[in-house]
């Protein structure tokens, strides 16, 4: 089974230059637990909704909070079982392709 058929491409990742306010809006608009953070087409990690919601300074750059990034990923060759294990281990419900 090809997992790429189940990966969302419509939701764009966050970037270091983005603001906390933008990230909070994205979490409010989409029922997902993590957003990928990319820079120069490289995955830096994923911000968890519960971490972003605790940040009080909405005007701050996400770069100031990159220590909160979670690091987990998979590749296109992963099986559905492997993908489900990654989701369970990281308490996530979403994964995106960022190319």
Secondary structure, 3 states (H helix, E strand, C coil): CCHHHHCECCCCCEECCCEHHHHHHHHHHCCCCEEEEEECCEEEEEEEHHHHCCCCCCCCEHHHHHHHCECCCCCCCCCHHHHHHHHHHCCCCCCECCC
